[in-house]
């Protein structure tokens, strides 16, 4: 396994905007999005955790769609791929579906 300490500095953004959008599916959860991006970047969970300055367990739980996660840590991981979590408008139908 490559050593990140010498190869990729923390706060490095992996992939271009074009590459990021190529892997985006509007039905993906944040966890699925992160897993796809990590694999596309050929990073292990451990390497992604090092880049984002979070624990490997957190990356694993996030990719598994754990229902309760710290948003600051989620944003640390998303930041590696040039993204951040934000709020978006939803339709009334989505409100009913999400509440179930």
C-alpha positions as CSV (number, residue, x, y, z in Angstrom):
1,X,0.0,0.0,0.0
2,X,1.3,3.5,-0.8
3,X,2.3,5.8,2.0
4,X,0.0,8.8,2.0
5,X,2.2,10.9,4.3
6,X,4.6,11.4,1.4
7,X,2.4,11.0,-1.6
8,X,-0.9,12.9,-1.1
9,X,-1.1,15.8,1.4
10,X,-4.2,16.2,3.5
11,X,-6.8,18.6,2.1
12,X,-6.0,17.3,-1.4
13,X,-9.1,17.2,-3.7
14,X,-9.3,14.0,-5.6
15,X,-10.6,14.1,-9.2
16,X,-11.9,16.9,-11.4
17,X,-15.4,18.2,-11.4
18,X,-16.0,16.4,-14.7
19,X,-14.9,13.1,-13.1
20,X,-17.0,13.7,-10.0
21,X,-20.2,14.2,-12.0
22,X,-19.5,11.2,-14.1
23,X,-20.0,9.1,-11.0
24,X,-23.0,10.9,-9.6
25,X,-26.4,9.2,-9.5
26,X,-29.2,11.3,-8.1
27,X,-30.5,8.3,-6.2
28,X,-27.3,7.6,-4.4
29,X,-27.0,8.1,-0.7
30,X,-24.0,10.1,0.5
31,X,-22.5,6.7,1.6
32,X,-22.9,5.2,-1.9
33,X,-21.5,8.4,-3.5
34,X,-18.4,8.3,-1.3
35,X,-17.8,4.5,-1.9
36,X,-18.0,5.1,-5.7
37,X,-15.7,8.0,-5.6
38,X,-13.2,6.2,-3.3
39,X,-13.1,3.2,-5.5
40,X,-12.8,5.3,-8.7
41,X,-9.8,7.1,-7.0
42,X,-8.4,3.6,-6.2
43,X,-8.2,4.5,-2.5
44,X,-8.7,2.1,0.4
45,X,-11.0,3.1,3.2
46,X,-7.9,3.6,5.3
47,X,-6.3,5.9,2.8
48,X,-9.5,8.0,2.5
49,X,-9.7,8.2,6.2
50,X,-6.1,9.5,6.4
51,X,-6.8,12.1,3.7
52,X,-10.0,13.3,5.5
53,X,-8.5,13.1,8.9
54,X,-11.2,10.8,10.2
55,X,-11.1,7.2,11.4
56,X,-11.3,4.2,9.1
57,X,-14.3,3.0,11.1
58,X,-16.1,6.2,10.3
59,X,-15.5,5.8,6.6
60,X,-16.8,2.2,6.8
61,X,-19.9,3.3,8.7
62,X,-20.5,6.2,6.4
63,X,-20.3,4.0,3.3
64,X,-22.7,1.6,4.9
65,X,-25.2,4.4,5.4
66,X,-25.2,4.4,9.2
67,X,-28.2,6.5,10.0
68,X,-26.5,8.7,12.6
69,X,-23.2,10.4,11.7
70,X,-21.5,13.6,12.5
71,X,-22.0,16.1,9.8
72,X,-18.6,17.8,10.4
73,X,-16.9,14.4,9.8
74,X,-19.1,13.8,6.7
75,X,-18.0,17.1,5.3
76,X,-14.3,16.2,5.9
77,X,-14.7,13.1,3.8
78,X,-16.7,14.9,1.1
79,X,-14.2,17.7,1.0
80,X,-11.6,15.2,-0.3
81,X,-13.7,14.9,-3.4
82,X,-14.4,18.6,-3.7
83,X,-17.9,18.4,-2.2
84,X,-19.8,19.3,1.0
85,X,-23.2,18.4,2.4
86,X,-25.9,21.0,2.0
87,X,-29.6,21.4,2.1
88,X,-31.7,21.1,-1.0
89,X,-35.4,21.8,-1.7
90,X,-37.7,18.7,-1.9
91,X,-41.1,18.2,-3.4
92,X,-44.1,17.4,-1.2
93,X,-44.0,13.8,-2.5
94,X,-40.4,13.5,-1.4
95,X,-41.3,14.9,2.0
96,X,-43.9,12.1,2.5
97,X,-41.5,9.4,1.2
98,X,-38.6,10.6,3.3
99,X,-40.7,10.6,6.5
100,X,-41.5,6.9,6.2
